[in-house]
Amino acid sequence: ALDASEPMLDLAKKRAKKEAIYKNIQFVKMDFLNEFHPSIKKKFQIQFDKIIFCFFLDVFPDDSTVYQLIKNAQYLLEDDGQIIIADELVIENPVAKNLITFIRLPVFKFLEKTTNVKYPEMHDYICVLQKFGFEEIEIRKS
């Protein structure tokens, strides 16, 4: 488990202990975007079978940042590893899309003022993953 936030790592540790998988997980505090360097693979002797981005990639305003994060993740994956992106669905129904935007917009406008985080865009994850050579891309609705 890799995260820049110590409290999030602590939460992950608690959940791992609860699920009795704690011994199978290495916990590393690191900013995956700004502190990443290929040497961490050797330093921590880690490779991941799965890398999961949960409601994370859509907060970046530009595709180049998303590309960099996927590139970093790909470097740390085992040969048959998986990248899992859990994100909001692209909503096709115009009424539902407007409703979601109406609900989310004030929240993100507040975040823009208080944290300098821009309103998130939906990135074309399929295109990003194909660019890095991923072939078996599956989209599931839950």
C-alpha positions as CSV (number, residue, x, y, z in Angstrom):
1,A,0.0,0.0,0.0
2,L,1.4,3.3,-1.0
3,D,0.0,6.7,0.1
4,A,1.2,10.2,0.9
5,S,-1.1,10.4,3.9
6,E,-0.1,8.7,7.1
7,P,-3.7,8.6,8.4
8,M,-4.8,6.8,5.2
9,L,-2.0,4.3,5.6
10,D,-3.0,3.8,9.3
11,L,-6.6,3.1,8.1
12,A,-5.3,0.7,5.5
13,K,-3.3,-1.1,8.1
14,K,-6.3,-1.4,10.4
15,R,-8.4,-2.8,7.5
16,A,-5.6,-5.2,6.6
17,K,-5.4,-6.5,10.1
18,K,-9.1,-6.9,10.3
19,E,-9.1,-8.9,7.1
20,A,-6.1,-11.0,8.3
21,I,-4.0,-10.0,5.2
22,Y,-1.6,-7.6,7.1
23,K,1.5,-9.8,6.5
24,N,1.0,-9.8,2.8
25,I,1.1,-6.0,2.5
26,Q,4.0,-3.6,2.6
27,F,3.0,0.0,3.6
28,V,5.0,2.8,2.1
29,K,4.4,6.5,2.8
30,M,5.2,8.4,-0.5
31,D,3.6,11.0,-2.8
32,F,3.2,8.8,-5.9
33,L,3.2,11.8,-8.2
34,N,5.9,14.1,-6.8
35,E,8.3,11.7,-5.0
36,F,8.2,8.8,-7.4
37,H,11.5,7.5,-8.7
38,P,12.2,4.2,-10.4
39,S,14.7,3.4,-7.6
40,I,11.8,2.8,-5.1
41,K,11.2,-0.6,-6.8
42,K,14.7,-1.7,-5.7
43,K,14.7,0.3,-2.5
44,F,11.6,-1.3,-1.1
45,Q,11.9,-4.5,-3.1
46,I,8.3,-4.1,-4.2
47,Q,6.3,-5.0,-7.2
48,F,2.5,-5.0,-7.1
49,D,0.1,-7.5,-8.5
50,K,-2.6,-4.9,-8.3
51,I,-2.6,-1.1,-8.2
52,I,-5.9,0.5,-7.4
53,F,-6.8,4.1,-7.9
54,C,-10.0,4.8,-6.0
55,F,-11.8,8.1,-6.8
56,F,-8.4,9.7,-7.3
57,L,-7.5,10.3,-10.9
58,D,-10.4,12.6,-11.6
59,V,-9.1,15.3,-9.3
60,F,-6.2,16.1,-11.7
61,P,-7.1,18.8,-14.2
62,D,-4.9,17.7,-17.0
63,D,-4.3,14.4,-18.9
64,S,-0.5,14.7,-18.5
65,T,-0.7,14.2,-14.8
66,V,-2.9,11.2,-15.2
67,Y,-0.5,9.8,-17.8
68,Q,2.4,10.2,-15.4
69,L,0.5,8.4,-12.6
70,I,-0.3,5.5,-14.9
71,K,3.3,5.4,-16.1
72,N,4.5,5.2,-12.5
73,A,2.0,2.5,-11.7
74,Q,2.9,0.5,-14.7
75,Y,6.6,0.5,-13.7
76,L,5.7,-1.0,-10.3
77,L,3.4,-3.7,-11.7
78,E,4.3,-7.3,-11.9
79,D,4.4,-8.6,-15.5
80,D,0.8,-9.9,-15.2
81,G,-0.3,-7.2,-12.8
82,Q,-3.5,-5.2,-13.0
83,I,-4.4,-1.5,-12.7
84,I,-7.9,-1.0,-11.3
85,I,-9.5,2.4,-11.6
86,A,-12.6,3.0,-9.5
87,D,-14.1,6.2,-10.5
88,E,-17.5,7.8,-11.3
89,L,-19.2,6.6,-14.3
90,V,-19.6,8.7,-17.4
91,I,-23.3,9.5,-17.2
92,E,-25.0,9.5,-20.6
93,N,-28.5,10.5,-19.5
94,P,-28.6,14.3,-19.8
95,V,-31.1,14.7,-16.9
96,A,-29.0,12.6,-14.6
97,K,-25.8,14.3,-15.8
98,N,-27.2,17.7,-15.0
99,L,-28.5,16.6,-11.6
100,I,-25.1,15.2,-10.7
101,T,-23.3,18.3,-11.9
102,F,-25.8,20.5,-10.0
103,I,-25.0,18.6,-6.8
104,R,-21.2,18.3,-7.3
105,L,-20.5,21.8,-8.6
106,P,-21.0,23.8,-5.3
107,V,-18.8,21.2,-3.5
108,F,-16.0,21.6,-6.0
109,K,-16.3,25.3,-6.3
110,F,-15.8,25.4,-2.5
111,L,-12.8,23.1,-2.8
112,E,-11.3,25.3,-5.6
113,K,-11.4,28.3,-3.2
114,T,-10.1,26.5,-0.1
115,T,-7.6,24.0,-1.6
116,N,-6.8,25.3,-5.1
117,V,-8.0,22.0,-6.5
118,K,-9.7,22.5,-9.9
119,Y,-13.1,21.0,-10.8
120,P,-12.3,17.5,-12.0
121,E,-12.6,16.3,-15.5
122,M,-13.4,12.9,-16.7
123,H,-10.3,11.5,-18.3
124,D,-10.4,8.9,-21.1
125,Y,-8.8,6.1,-19.1
126,I,-9.1,3.6,-21.9
127,C,-7.0,5.8,-24.1
128,V,-4.5,6.4,-21.4
129,L,-4.1,2.7,-20.6
130,Q,-3.9,1.7,-24.3
131,K,-1.1,4.3,-24.7
132,F,1.0,2.3,-22.2
133,G,0.3,-1.0,-23.8
134,F,-2.5,-2.4,-21.7
135,E,-4.5,-4.7,-23.9
136,E,-7.1,-6.3,-21.7
137,I,-9.2,-3.3,-20.6
138,E,-12.5,-4.1,-19.0
139,I,-15.1,-1.6,-17.8
140,R,-17.7,-2.7,-15.3
141,K,-20.7,-0.9,-13.8
142,S,-21.5,-1.7,-10.2
